[in-house]
């Protein structure tokens, strides 16, 4: 089964791909080294790029979603808008500019938000805390890790930025993590050869995985 088709099949079949979701999950965030995105069943390891799903039962979210990001997110915009997302993606946008967007939107932001920032200059724990402070504790927020080329002389901040993003799920109960970095290692065809931006296959795969995380049941972010 192809990578994008596997994502779609897992979601359509009602099997959670899994996620890091604050206090709702065990601390184990290992990812499976599978050749395709596989659904989680019983004690199976979670699919690459995401971690275990919560155990409670509730209805999937069907309301509005707002996505904030840089040119990487812009590559997914066509696929996300087809799913009803409102996308704010700008080339070279840094984390501080993303904070400005959140503050400007304020209470007009919907109950669920996707954030894909850090590609341009990285992010610190303090940067992320500022955005979370502006988003509040009642929205469900999905944060994506970043993917940069293997060029340590130019990109020195990927590892520390991703560490700060991944730590959010342990510090905020209303956060889920999409490990985009891990997904692109598993599915290199989702990126162009420059190693940053999405191909059409990446657009489709990203949108399917993100939508599974964003809309899956949660005690947070249920007011549209």
Helices and strands as residue ranges (DSSP letters): H 3-12, E 20-21, G 22-24, E 65-69, H 71-82, E 86-89, H 95-105, G 106-108, E 112-116, H 125-135, E 140-144, H 158-171, E 175-178, H 180-186, G 188-190, H 200-215
